[in-house]
């Protein structure tokens, strides 16, 4: 079933925070995208889960239609999410996150456990060593704006066909990326570190969806995440890190099966 989301927003510290609300009377599920992505990446999942679940997918700070921020710390991302939850009047929700979104989801659940009915981490590693160079440093070679959509997509090289549909028109003419290259690297650098404490602090039901060919989450760490945290369901899929895009049907099936238990 095709789901047409409503785009809405709020203002947080003078910045626009935009989100997609896929609607319905179902229980709320807040879906958080990773770097280089946006809330619209969960459209297929929302279609699969409706009408039992109301999927709300924000464009996190600096992504999509949301405004750029001065910093991309965990505290900043969480402040945005708490403002969104308050704005929507949601007392309790399932928090799902991919990569960056997964880190933000598990930190939010650790800080505000009363809000988290369940946690779904999608190829989210809790031990992310800093090797000195960001794996997303390649985006620093991308221009943020260009005169035409075609020029901007072409300037993104092999990533152009993926990013092209998400490019945004500028009010005065021209086009921009759905993320700022320097902001992206700054944000990714701040994801690096040890998040085991936050992962193990929570005791709500959890699902770890793991891409078996992931460039981010090693199999040994994925197994340890499930073994060390009671109540965690492990669901492997034969994909790389970008699980929702690589196997949308398998991803939706894994999420549906987990949600049916809670």
N, C-alpha and C positions, 0 to 999 in steps of 0.2 A: 504493500500500500504506500503510495506516495504521500509524503507529509510536507506541507508547506509551512515553514516556521514563520513566526512573527519576529521581526527585528525590533528590539527596543534598547533602551539604555538608561544610564544614570550618570551623575557627575560625582566623581570621587577626587577630592583635593584639586578641583579645577580641571580635571581630566575627564574625557568621555570614556566610559566603560560600556561597551556595546555587548549585547548578547542575543542569541537566538533562542526563542521559546517555542518548542515544537508542540506545545499545548496538550490539551486533554485533561481529564479529571483523575488520571492515575497518580500513583505515588511519585514524588520528585526524584530525579536522578540528575546530578550536576556533572557534566562531562567536560574535562579539561584537556585541551590539546597540547601537543608538544611544540618545540621550536620549529620555525618555518611553516607553521600551520595556523589554523583558526577554528572557530566553533563549527563552521559549516562542514568540517571533516567528519562530523558525527551524524550527518543526515541519514545515511544508510542504516546506522544503528537505531536512530530514533524511529525510522519507519518499521524496523523489525520489532521494536519493543512496544510500540503503541498498539492499543490505547491503554494498556495496563500501567505504562510508565510515562510520565511527563518528563521528557528530556530537555534540559536547559543547558545550553552550551555557550559560555562566554568567549569572546575574543579577549584573551588575557592581555594585560598591559603591553603596549608596544606591538600588538598583533592585530591584523584585520582592520576593523573599523574603530578599534579602541585607540585612545591617544597614547603617545609616547610618554614615558615617565623619566624622572631624573635618575632613578636607580631601580635595580632589578633584584633586590634582596628577597629572601624568603618572607621577611616581615612585610615587605611591600606587596608582594603577590597575595599573601594571606589577608592583608587589610582590604584589598579589593574584593576578595571572595566573601569575606564577612559582610562587607557593605552590600554585596549582591544578595546574599541570603537574607539579610535584614530587609532590603528593599522589596524582596519577593514575599516576605512574611513566612518564610519556611523555617519550621522548628526542627526538622529532622529530614535527612536525605541520604541517598546513596551517593558517594563521591567516587567517580571514575576518572582516572587520569592516565594519559600516555606520556611516558618519558618525563619531560619537564612537568607536565600536568600531573603525573603520578607522584612526583616528589612533592608538589604543592598539596595534593590530596592527602598524602600520608602525614604531612606536617600539620595540616588543618585538623585532621582526625586526632592527632596527638595533643594538639593545643586545646581543641574544643570537642572532646569525645562525645558530649551530649548531642552534638549535631549529626554525628555519623551513624547512620543505621547499618551501613556496610561500606566496605572499601574495595575498589577494583583497581588493581595496579596492572597496567598494560606495558609489558616489557620495560619495567622500571627497576633500575639497579639501585640498591641502597648503599653500595660502596663504589664511589666514582673517583678513582685516583686522579690527581692533577699531574699530567705528563708535561706540563709547561707550554704546550701549544693546543689551542682549542680545536677540536675536530670540526668545528664550524667556521674556522678561520677563512676558508675559501670564499665565504660570502662577502668578505671585505673587498673583493675585486668586483663586486656588483655595483652598478650605479643605483642610487636610491630612486631617482626620477629619470624620465626620458620624455621626448616630445610625443612619441607614439607608443601604443601598446606593443606593436611588433618590434620596435627597436629595443624596448626594455626586456621583453621576453628573450630576444636574441642575445642580449648582453649577459643573460644568465646561463648561457651555454647549455650543457646537457640538462640542467634543471629547468630550463625555459618552458618546455611543454607542461611540466608539473605546476610551476608557479603562474604561468600565463593566465589561466582562468581566474586566479585570485587577485590579479593586479587591480589597483584602484584608480579611478580617474581623479585628477586634481581639479578643484573648483575653478581655477583660472586657466585650465587647459593643461594637457600633458597627463602623464601617468606616474604612479609610484608603486613601489613594492608593498606587499602587505606586512612587511617588517622592515626595520632599519638595520642594515648590516652591522654597524658598530654596537647597537643595542643588543642584537642577537648574540654576538660574541661576549659582550659584558654579562648578559644573562646566563649564558652557558658556563662561563667561568665560575659564576657564583653557585651553580648547581654542584660543582665538584666538591667532594668531601665524603664524610661518613654519616649516613642517615639511619644507621642501624637502631639507634636509640628511639627515634620516632616510629620506626616500623614495629619495634617490639613493645612499645608503650601501649599501643591500642589493643583492645580485645574484642572488637566487633567482628562479625564474619568478614572474611576477606577472600578475594580471588586474585591469583597471580596468573595472568595470561602471558606466556613466554614464547617468543619467536625462537625456534630452535637454531636458526642461522643468524641470530642477533649479533650485531656489531657492538652492542652496549652491555647486555646482560649475559655473562657467562653461565653455562649450564650448572656448574658447581655452585655458583652464588644463588641461582634460582632455587636449587634444591635446598640449600641452607636456609633461605628465606622462609620456605614452607615448613621445614623441619623445626626451626627455632620459634616459630610463631604459631601457637595453637589456633585452630579454627580457620586455617588458611587452605584453600583449595587450589591445586596446581592444574593448569590446563595448557599443555604445549601445543603449538601449531607450527607447521613446517613453513615458516616465513623468516624474513629478516626482521630488523628492528621495527619496521613500519607496518606493524601487524594489521591495523584497521584497513589500510589501503591494499595490502598484499593479499589478504584473505577475508574480505568483508563478511562473507557468509559464515565461515568458521568462527570468526570473532563474535558475530551476533549470536550464534548458537551457544558459544561458551558463556556469554553474558546472560542469555536467557535461562540456561540451565541453572546457573548460580542464583539468579534472582528468584527463580521458582522455589527456592529453599528458604527464603527469608520472609 
